[in-house]
Amino acid sequence: MTVKVAINGYGTIGKRVADAVSRQDDMEVMGVTKTRPTYEAKMAIGKGFDLYCAVTDNIPKFKEAGIEIKGNLIDLLKISDVVVDCTPGKMGAANLDLYKKMGVKSIFQGGEKHEMIGRSFNALSNYTENIGVDHTRVVSCNTTGLARTLYPVSTEIGIEKVYATMIRRGPDPNNSKKGPVNAIVPVLKVPSHHGPDLKTVIEGIDIDTMAVAVPTTLMHLHTIVAKLSRPSTTEEVTSIWERTPRVTFVSGGEGITSTAQIMEMARDLIRDRSDMNEIVVWKDGIHVVDDHLYYYQAIHQESDVVPENVDCIRAMFSLTEDNMASIEKTNKALGIN
């Protein structure tokens, strides 16, 4: 079976998901949407994707700009099995009603509330819960990062409590209109949304989170303290993550002491768009003292959820019921690890 995939929203996440889906041998990109005739619309066509206008009233603008479109969003949904919704956050509720009306399965991103659907997805922790479902949501970039490192430790050792602080980048690199510019901004709502969000994909985990926004565009950084269910060692935890897909190590001792060096490493690896799909853990920053685990990890907010969307499609269409088989297939196609 080849799943026919629509991408609604060809922006930061949407264009990456479109590329990722196009590299899978069991999926096909039927088209992508833009609301306006921007440079990204031209680039989508240049990459060979059929372009559709997400807002029917804007179709004349595309024609005036000389950009060929195949139709509107409804036309795209008619020829698709599933739509990956990469529109700006809080648009999901209206779109969900449309997708249901059109009889198309749908995947939303972390900018939407879990309660909108009552279901969320992470390939490592709850793949099987999403097998055959019609609508679900891939959790946010930060929640994906937390799930990838905490879930295997919880499974193999056990975790009683987690305290984590999200040190969040301000805007994405292409956004020049959003701050902070010269400030550190605390998120005063405690816990931040990341802890409750993690509980939607890891049942029973006890986690409290806080967050601050800082003036950088590169990555997020997490500082994490976990009380384990039993005494452990740094070597045991490191061994667990060495066996965990989409987790990679860097070392401050080798000169990677900041997110800037991680992004430079991604460039040196000649990654598409300099993306780092893996969660990056400082190996020499992992410390276990008796039953307490301390570590730092970096999250590339533009790309870590991209392979999750691919695996989510496989789960929804029961292309494989083995999450590790899907993860391996996706990783191979995208050159991860």
C-alpha positions in Angstrom: 0.0 0.0 0.0 1.2 3.5 -0.9 -0.4 6.2 1.4 -1.4 9.4 -0.4 -0.3 12.3 1.8 -1.4 15.9 1.7 0.7 18.6 3.5 -1.5 21.5 4.6 1.0 24.3 5.3 4.3 24.5 3.6 6.3 26.4 6.2 9.0 25.5 8.7 7.6 22.0 9.6 5.5 21.4 6.5 8.3 21.7 4.0 10.4 19.3 6.0 7.6 16.8 6.3 7.0 17.0 2.6 10.7 16.2 1.9 10.7 13.4 4.4 7.5 11.8 3.1 8.7 12.0 -0.5 11.7 9.8 0.5 9.5 6.9 1.8 8.7 4.0 -0.5 5.3 3.4 1.1 4.1 7.1 0.9 3.5 9.7 -1.8 3.1 13.5 -1.5 0.0 14.4 -3.4 0.5 18.1 -2.9 1.2 20.9 -0.5 -0.6 24.1 0.3 0.2 27.8 0.8 -2.1 30.6 1.7 -0.2 33.3 -0.3 2.2 33.3 -3.3 5.4 33.5 -1.3 8.9 32.4 -2.3 8.1 29.1 -0.5 5.3 28.5 -2.9 7.7 28.8 -5.8 10.2 26.6 -4.1 7.6 23.9 -3.5 6.9 23.8 -7.3 10.7 23.8 -8.0 11.0 20.7 -5.8 8.3 19.0 -7.9 5.4 19.2 -5.4 1.9 20.0 -6.7 0.8 23.3 -5.1 -2.7 24.0 -3.9 -4.1 27.3 -2.4 -5.3 26.9 1.2 -7.5 29.9 1.0 -9.8 29.8 -2.1 -10.2 33.6 -2.1 -6.5 34.0 -2.6 -6.4 31.9 -5.9 -6.3 35.1 -8.0 -3.2 36.3 -6.2 -1.3 33.1 -7.3 -2.4 33.7 -10.9 -1.3 37.3 -10.7 2.1 36.2 -9.4 2.4 33.7 -12.2 2.5 30.7 -9.8 0.6 27.6 -11.1 -1.7 25.9 -8.6 -3.7 22.7 -9.0 -6.7 23.9 -7.1 -7.7 24.6 -3.5 -7.4 22.6 -0.2 -10.6 20.6 -0.8 -9.3 19.5 -4.2 -6.2 18.2 -2.5 -8.1 16.4 0.2 -10.2 14.6 -2.4 -7.2 12.8 -3.8 -5.5 12.1 -0.4 -5.7 9.4 2.3 -4.2 11.6 5.1 -3.4 15.2 5.7 -0.5 16.4 7.8 -1.7 19.7 9.2 1.3 22.1 9.5 -0.7 25.3 9.7 -0.1 27.8 12.5 -1.2 26.8 15.9 -4.8 27.1 17.0 -6.2 26.6 13.5 -6.6 22.9 14.1 -10.1 22.8 15.4 -11.6 24.4 12.2 -9.4 22.2 10.0 -10.3 19.0 11.9 -14.0 19.6 11.2 -13.1 19.9 7.5 -11.0 16.8 7.4 -13.7 14.8 9.1 -16.2 16.0 6.6 -13.9 15.0 3.7 -13.3 11.6 5.2 -9.5 12.1 5.4 -7.3 11.0 8.2 -5.3 13.8 9.8 -2.1 14.5 11.8 -1.7 17.7 13.8 1.4 19.3 15.3 2.2 20.2 18.9 0.8 23.7 18.6 -2.7 22.2 18.9 -4.1 21.1 22.2 -4.2 17.3 23.0 -7.8 17.8 24.2 -8.9 18.7 20.6 -8.6 15.1 19.6 -7.9 13.3 22.9 -4.9 11.5 21.3 -1.2 12.2 20.8 1.8 10.4 19.3 5.4 9.7 19.9 7.1 6.9 17.9 9.1 5.5 20.8 6.6 5.6 23.6 3.0 5.1 22.3 3.2 4.1 18.6 0.8 1.1 19.2 -1.9 3.3 20.7 -2.1 5.1 17.3 -2.4 2.1 15.1 -5.4 2.5 12.8 -6.7 5.8 14.3 -8.2 8.5 12.1 -6.9 11.6 13.8 -4.0 12.3 16.1 -1.4 14.8 17.1 2.4 14.7 17.1 3.6 16.3 20.3 5.8 19.4 20.3 9.5 19.5 19.6 10.3 19.9 23.3 7.9 17.1 24.4 9.4 14.9 21.7 12.8 15.5 23.2 11.7 14.7 26.7 10.0 11.5 25.5 13.0 10.2 23.6 15.3 10.3 26.6 13.0 9.8 29.5 10.9 6.9 28.1 13.8 4.4 27.8 15.1 5.2 31.2 11.6 4.9 32.7 11.2 1.5 31.0 14.6 0.0 31.9 15.3 1.6 35.4 12.1 3.4 36.4 11.5 7.0 37.2 9.8 8.4 40.3 9.9 12.1 39.6 11.3 14.5 36.9 12.1 18.2 37.2 13.0 19.9 33.9 13.6 23.4 32.7 13.1 24.3 29.0 15.5 27.0 27.9 13.6 28.0 24.7 14.9 29.7 21.7 12.9 32.9 20.8 11.8 32.6 17.1 12.7 30.3 14.3 15.8 31.5 12.3 13.6 33.0 9.5 11.4 35.1 11.9 12.7 38.6 12.3 9.5 40.0 13.9 9.5 38.1 17.2 11.7 38.4 20.3 13.1 38.4 22.9 15.9 40.5 21.5 17.9 41.4 24.7 16.1 39.7 27.5 15.4 36.4 29.3 11.7 35.9 29.6 10.4 33.4 32.3 7.2 31.5 31.6 5.3 32.4 34.8 2.7 29.7 34.5 4.0 26.7 36.4 4.2 23.9 35.4 4.8 24.9 31.8 2.7 23.0 29.3 5.6 20.6 28.5 5.1 18.4 31.5 1.3 17.8 31.0 2.0 17.3 27.3 4.5 14.6 28.1 1.9 12.7 30.1 -0.2 12.4 26.9 2.4 10.0 25.5 4.1 8.5 28.6 1.4 7.2 30.9 2.0 7.7 34.6 5.2 9.8 34.4 5.5 12.3 37.2 7.1 15.5 35.8 7.2 19.2 36.6 8.5 21.6 34.1 9.4 25.3 33.9 10.5 27.4 30.9 12.3 30.5 29.9 12.7 32.1 26.5 16.1 33.4 25.5 17.4 35.6 22.5 18.6 32.8 20.2 17.2 31.1 17.1 19.3 28.0 17.1 17.9 25.4 19.4 16.2 24.7 22.7 18.2 23.4 25.7 16.8 21.2 28.5 18.2 20.8 32.0 16.8 17.7 33.6 16.9 16.1 37.0 15.2 12.7 37.4 14.8 10.7 40.6 15.2 7.1 39.6 13.3 4.1 41.1 16.6 2.6 42.2 20.3 3.5 42.4 22.0 3.4 39.0 25.2 4.6 37.4 26.2 7.1 34.7 27.4 4.1 32.6 24.1 2.3 32.8 22.1 5.4 31.7 24.6 6.2 28.9 24.3 2.6 27.7 20.5 2.9 27.5 20.7 6.0 25.3 23.4 4.5 23.1 20.7 1.9 22.2 17.9 4.5 21.8 17.1 5.6 18.2 17.2 9.3 17.5 19.4 10.1 20.4 23.0 11.2 19.8 25.9 12.2 21.9 28.3 15.2 21.8 31.1 16.0 24.1 32.2 19.3 25.7 35.6 17.8 25.9 35.7 17.6 22.1 34.8 21.2 21.7 31.0 21.1 21.5 30.1 23.3 24.4 27.0 25.0 23.1 24.1 24.8 20.7 26.1 26.8 18.2 28.7 24.0 17.8 25.9 21.5 17.4 24.4 23.4 14.5 27.9 23.7 13.0 28.2 19.9 13.3 24.9 19.5 11.5 26.3 21.7 8.7 29.5 19.6 8.6 27.4 16.5 8.3 25.8 18.1 5.2 22.3 17.6 6.6 19.4 19.0 4.6 18.8 22.5 5.8 21.5 21.8 8.5 18.8 19.9 10.4 19.5 17.8 13.5 16.6 15.3 13.8 18.2 13.5 16.8 18.0 14.7 20.4 21.5 15.8 21.3 22.8 14.8 24.8 26.1 16.0 26.2 27.8 12.7 27.1 30.1 14.3 29.6 27.1 16.2 31.1 25.4 12.9 32.2 25.8 12.4 35.9 24.1 9.8 38.1 24.5 10.2 41.9 22.9 7.2 43.7 19.3 7.4 42.5 19.4 10.9 40.9 20.1 11.5 37.2 21.3 14.8 35.9 21.7 15.7 32.2 21.5 18.3 29.5 20.0 17.9 26.0 19.5 20.1 23.0 16.5 20.1 20.7 16.5 21.3 17.1 13.0 22.8 17.1 12.6 22.8 13.3 13.3 19.2 12.7 13.1 16.7 15.6 9.3 16.1 15.0 9.7 15.5 11.3 10.5 11.7 11.4 7.7 11.4 14.0 5.2 12.5 11.4 6.4 9.8 9.0 6.1 7.1 11.7 2.7 8.4 12.6 1.4 7.9 9.1 2.6 4.3 9.2 0.8 3.7 12.5 -2.4 5.2 11.3 -2.5 3.0 8.2 -1.1 -0.1 10.0 1.8 -0.3 7.5 3.7 -1.9 10.3 2.7 -2.6 13.9 6.3 -2.6 15.1 7.4 0.9 16.1 11.1 0.0 15.9 10.7 -1.3 12.3 9.0 2.0 11.3 11.7 4.1 13.1 14.5 2.1 11.4 12.8 2.5 8.0 12.3 6.2 8.5 15.8 6.8 9.8 17.4 5.0 6.9 15.4 7.0 4.3 16.3 10.3 6.1 20.0 9.5 6.9 19.4 9.7 10.7 22.1 8.0 12.9 
